[in-house]
Amino acid sequence: MNKKKVLVIDDEDIVRISCSRTLAPVGFEVRLARNGVEGLKILEEGPFDLVLTDLKMPDMDGIEVLRRIKEGWPAVEVIIITGYQTVDTAVKSIKLGAFDYIEKPFTPDALITAVSKALDRKNA
Amino acid sequence: MFVRKSLHSLTGKLIITIGTLMVVGSTIFWYFLFRHQEGELIKNSVKYGYSFVDYVKKSTRYGMLTFQQLLIQQTIEAIGSAEGVLHVRIFDSKGKIAYSSNKKDIGLVFDKRSPICISCHSPTGAPPKDTQTVSISRDANNFRVLNIVQPIYNEVACYTSACHVHPREQRVLGLVEASLSLAPLDNSIKHQGIAITVYVLVFLFVISVVLCTILWNLVSTPVSMLTRGMEKVAGGDLDYHLDINTKDEIGELAHAFNAMTSDLKKAKNELVEWGNTLEKKVQEKTEAIHRAQAQLIHSEKLASLGRMAAGVAHEINSPLTGIVTFGHLLLKKFPAGTEEYEDIQVIIEQANRCSTIIKGLLGFARASAAEKAPTNINDVINHSLNIVRNKADFFNIKLVTNFDESLAKVRADSSQLQQVFLNMIMNAADAVEGKGTITITTKNIRDNSGDFVEIEFRDTGPGIDDENLAKIFEPFFTTKPVGKGTGLGLAVSHGIIQEHGGTVFVKTKLGEGTSFFIKLPALKEGP
């Protein structure tokens, strides 16, 4: 079975590493991007199943990344990573097409559950 | 000096005016009375003078008719010797004295222009008046002398008598002239004048004394009392009372004065009172300003803390994610129950605790993002109670509600209010330590700044001491054991209520319990 491909876009190293270290052992192919522009470039390289993106980033914020993904790759599910402070924005992002949001700091289990749920829906 | 002052006083002026009027009036009265009496006396004297001359004529008539000259002379002399008769003379028609009480005068001839004749014989030669005349002159002693001249008219008996002295055609045969002294009359008038003057003077004196006494008692004394009262009042003695109880104008004046003094006293007292209350009011206002300032500083502190917390939270959440993730990864490498497993679990727990603290901190920043709508406070409290009622912590706590059914609505974010109420209820539960009563009361109140809804959370806990009371609204202040409270609940609640235009205050009594009051502005009823 093909590994599901997940792209993580976050300006914080520790968040990106946390995601890859959580998701890789459970069978996901994880690519990492430092910002929105880089993330969109990686997306063009091949089909991805899911994008995890931070909301608050320099240059291009998560909402803009979400908008571009939904324009270019409507099939790709998006989960927003957010802090408690920007939960309201995250809730709004769901209206814009995001599958879910996950609040920092998250546990590995919570992340795996959220990602699995999103991919289950995609396959269903 | 004293006389001058007395003359300028009211009494002095009144006495001078009335005295002058009385002296002038009395003098005029006295003068006219005197003149009238004098005139009457002289009129009577003249009447008696006429009678006297008549008497002379009748006494000598027989002598005349019988032409007995000696008898006539003797009669005249006899009459002339009477007291008060200066002389009696009979003139013939040629102006010669035929008989006289003074023999020396007999034979003297008076010219028509002599003073005694001109009253009848005019100097222009006109026919003489043939009526009797009266004149009054003065003698050497300045006594008045009454002169009466009466013509002797011709009559049948005269021109038919045997002597044939007088022809029938002659109308006036001669004159009787009598001079009578009016000395007794003058003396009497003089004495009367003196008597009247004395009476008038006595009358004036008595009237003046009586007037002075009356004026002194009715005007001068009360006026000087009034003056004294004025001086006292001007000097600041507002307790001075005038004891004048007459019903006249002075009495009214005194009454008005007393009323004025008591009004002045009242006004002064009011002013003093005002001064005192003003001081108190200024103090109150100053305190209010200080409180408002402190509140402002506090709010500003909370706001900057909120901004800082938001920034910190964003930065800290990511490292926390790392700690939690790698904690869990590490956890999988040790079997449960080993020391390492337990240690790693502590790391994860503490990281989660950090996350909770940050969420609390971020409550400040979120307070402004409220979505407000007309809200029934009683409903929100009921929802909050439903959440806690089934928790194990509340099994031994009696929850009592005293809701005002007609409670006004407030414009509020119900989820934020629920957060506040839950915090209040949790705090109360912590205060009673799981065993006691929590009473929640709602009511409408009205004060000078408007209508409010007041919610009271009363617990039967131990109360809060003064030292802690000053700090309970400060962020991170908590009396709960480490790990149980963040110290942000009341600070966040305070921020939320403040953002709703309300206030939170506390009343506490050691050993009896604590009441937290939340006062929110009532929503005005729609038109």
Boltz contact constraints between the chains, C-beta under 6 A:
constraints:
  - contact:
      token1: [A, 12]
      token2: [B, 318]
      max_distance: 6.0
  - contact:
      token1: [A, 14]
      token2: [B, 318]
      max_distance: 6.0
  - contact:
      token1: [A, 14]
      token2: [B, 319]
      max_distance: 6.0
  - contact:
      token1: [A, 14]
      token2: [B, 322]
      max_distance: 6.0
  - contact:
      token1: [A, 15]
      token2: [B, 318]
      max_distance: 6.0
  - contact:
      token1: [A, 15]
      token2: [B, 321]
      max_distance: 6.0
  - contact:
      token1: [A, 18]
      token2: [B, 321]
      max_distance: 6.0
  - contact:
      token1: [A, 18]
      token2: [B, 322]
      max_distance: 6.0
  - contact:
      token1: [A, 18]
      token2: [B, 325]
      max_distance: 6.0
  - contact:
      token1: [A, 21]
      token2: [B, 329]
      max_distance: 6.0
  - contact:
      token1: [A, 22]
      token2: [B, 325]
      max_distance: 6.0
  - contact:
      token1: [A, 83]
      token2: [B, 314]
      max_distance: 6.0
  - contact:
      token1: [A, 83]
      token2: [B, 317]
      max_distance: 6.0
  - contact:
      token1: [A, 84]
      token2: [B, 359]
      max_distance: 6.0
  - contact:
      token1: [A, 84]
      token2: [B, 362]
      max_distance: 6.0
  - contact:
      token1: [A, 85]
      token2: [B, 310]
      max_distance: 6.0
  - contact:
      token1: [A, 85]
      token2: [B, 313]
      max_distance: 6.0
  - contact:
      token1: [A, 85]
      token2: [B, 362]
      max_distance: 6.0
  - contact:
      token1: [A, 104]
      token2: [B, 317]
      max_distance: 6.0
  - contact:
      token1: [A, 104]
      token2: [B, 321]
      max_distance: 6.0
  - contact:
      token1: [A, 105]
      token2: [B, 317]
      max_distance: 6.0
  - contact:
      token1: [A, 105]
      token2: [B, 320]
      max_distance: 6.0
  - contact:
      token1: [A, 105]
      token2: [B, 321]
      max_distance: 6.0
  - contact:
      token1: [A, 105]
      token2: [B, 324]
      max_distance: 6.0
  - contact:
      token1: [A, 105]
      token2: [B, 355]
      max_distance: 6.0
  - contact:
      token1: [A, 107]
      token2: [B, 324]
      max_distance: 6.0
  - contact:
      token1: [A, 108]
      token2: [B, 325]
      max_distance: 6.0
  - contact:
      token1: [A, 108]
      token2: [B, 328]
      max_distance: 6.0
